[in-house]
Structures are given as structure tokens and as C-alpha cells.
Amino acid sequence: MINPTEPLISPLTSRQRLLAALDHREPDRIPLDLGSTQVTGIHTIAYRRLRQVLGLPPLEPELTDVVQGLALPAQDVIERLGVDVRGLFPLNSHNWKVSEIEVIAESSGDLYWSYFDEWGITHHKPRPDGLYYSVWKAPLERSDLTAQDIANHPWPRLDDPQRIAGLRALAESYREAGYAVVLKDPFAGIFEMSQRIVGMQNLLIMMAERHPAAEALFDKLVELKLGFWEMALPQLADVVDVVTQADDYGTQASQLISPRMFRQLLKPRWQLIFDRLKVLAPTARRFFHSCGNVRPLLPDFIEIGVEILNPIHIRAAGMEPVALKRDFGDALVFWGGGVDTQGVLPYGTPQEVADDVRRNLDALAPSGGYVFNTVHNIQADVPAENLRAMLETLLGESI
């Protein structure tokens, strides 16, 4: 950890740079993340385009997330851009035992790839050129669901040590090379994963009625999360700088559930997880991803122990970067929000991309506490010239 009383020496290593930013100090340049998690990545199509922009030879990417189609940036991209953060990806339903079969939709005759995962969820992706999988069928989507049904479901073993096989050696190699290291959670958040298990409409009704099955489901997912962290962190905590969690609570305009419902049903359960993370990995910073307008929940996030907020959904109501930095910049590190990925990055001109990047950096980067990434993953429809504009504006040089 960097001593906050000591002056920074330039140039810093990537890890020193990130830790300075996490300590709310301005490093020698803004730290850059590309692909260290499943929410700060780049789609394979955009990644191939990025390699062309950088003048690098074609290379079939390794996937970190088959469901989202995310590429693991190769070392030549990492070095060319000066990416500061490397990720560890435990084996999970998005990168492990993904067995795709071709199916024909009965109603339309359309072709799909179908994938039945370890949670019992069926995913579909259109053939031949679908970009990613979507949930097609939730395993427990029933209005008469009981707590006993939750108990009887064949849950995956998240505490299986096989899930982190080889990750310590990889983390040590990243550390030796000077990078900061991030360890992601192996499955979605309590609220989001519950939607995938029982269906979103069904879950919301269950929550509104304070149905015992909803709380049983939440408790089971907390148990599975803690089982993973209790297995993984004793092996990895000393070589990891950031641990991540993710649960989406925001829409473009408001929240998916009321702050009151979050505080009643989900906040106490997240508190259990974050309290345990503090014990298991006392020096690792705690990263929380939640899309959309989550401003009313930010004091709650801080209270449970969130130190880093992602993705900074700058076009959502209430998420204006200047106001976020003013009101929460002393308590939260902002990781993301460097450019709007819904409108500006895919559909704007290169000048509009550059202007958006500058505006967001001016708001979020002063006094440290900022790591550059886009608002969520870079999607397949981003043109090459906009990737170039984004990166050249951030780096302050031609690429």
C-alpha cells in the first residue's frame, strides 16, 4: 500500500498508480482498466477492431465471458495501451463447461445456440451472428414456489477449490510484472441472480409480498457467495488488490426497487458479505458494480463497506459526474464513466467521443479517486475511429 504522506515518484508502476488513485491521490496519470472484470471488458468484435486500430496482428481472443462475448486483452494490447489492472476469473457458468447446442424455435423456426448452465438456467443466442446469450428460461419460475423448493434445487458448489486452480500463480506473475490484481465474484449479485433463478416478474411479486421463498433464495445466494470467498481468499488475499461484487439496482431514470425495499431485504445481506470480505481480505479494496441511477442508494453502499463504485452510469438520472464527485468523491473511488457507451461511443462522431471523455475526466479525475473505464463493456457496434478517439483523448497521444 502506498503511504499517503509520501510524495509520488514518476513514473509509477501500474500497481502503484492504481493504489495511489484508490487512496484518493492523483497519480502520474489516470489508471486504465480494460477487461479486468466481466463489467469492464470489451466484446470480441470490438476487440478485433481495437487490435487493428493499434496496428497489431489478428489474434483469436481468449474469452473471459462466453455469455457476454467478452475478450481477454492479450499482453500486446495491455502493453501498447498501458493498461494497469489485470483480472482473475474463477471458473463459473460464464467461462466453464459452456456447452452450446443448436436448437430451432418452435414458434418461428429461427435457429439459436442454447446453453443449459450449472444453475439450471437456459440461455439462447441467435444463430449465426448473435452477439451474446440471454436468459431464455429460469429454472424456478413458478408462482407457487416455496422455501423448500429453494432448498431442494440442485445448487452448484461455489466452494470447490477447482474454481481457483492456477489463479495464485497467475496473480503472482501479474504482481511481479507490476500490475494491480482484481478478483471477481463468480456469479451475479443477490438480486440479479435471483431474477435469473425465478424470473424477474415473479421475484418482484415475491419481494412485495414478503414471501418466505424470496428470503430463502436470498439467503441461499449469500451462503454460496460466502462459501466461495471463504475458500478463495485464504489462498489469494495477499496477492489481490481489489475484490468485486455486482448487483444491478438502477434503471436509466430511477431504481428497479425502492430504496426502502433494498434496505429491508438486501442491504442486511450485503452487509454480511462485505463484513466477511473485510476480515478475509483486509487490504483488498471492495468494488461494487450497479448500473443505472443508484444515487439514492450510495449512502447505503458506503455504509455496508463499498469503497469503489462502478460503472458510473453518467447518462442516467441523478448520476451527473460533477455532482457525484462533489457529494461522494471523498468516500468513493469512481471506476468507469469515462465515456457514454449507450450513445456517444457507438453512434457519436470521434470529436463527440473526445469531448465526452474530456468532460468526464475533468469531473471525476481531480484529486485522484478515479480509474478510467467506459460505462460498462465496450460493445460490438463501436467503430474503430471512436475507439481511437477515446484512447487518444485519455492517453494524450496518438496511437
Secondary structure, 3 states (H helix, E strand, C coil): CCCCCCCCCCCCCHHHHHHHHHCCCCCCCCCECCCCCCCCCEEHHHHHHHHHHCCCCCCCCEEEECCCCEEECCHHHHHHHCCCEEEECCCCCCCCCCCEEEEECCCCCCEEEEEECCCCCEEEEECCCCCCCEEEECCCCCCCCCHHHHHHCCCCCCCCHHHHCCHHHHHHHHHHCCCEEEECCCCCCHHHHHHHHHCHHHHHHHHHCCCHHHHHHHHHHHHHHHHHHHHHHHHHHHHCCEEEEECCCECCCCECCCHHHHHHHHHHHHHHHHHHHHHHCCCCEEEEECCCCCHHHHHHHHHHCCCEEECCCCCCCCCCHHHHHHHHCCCCEEECCCCCCCCHHHHCCHHHHHHHHHHHHHHHCCCCCEEECCCCCECCCCCHHHHHHHHHHHHCCCC
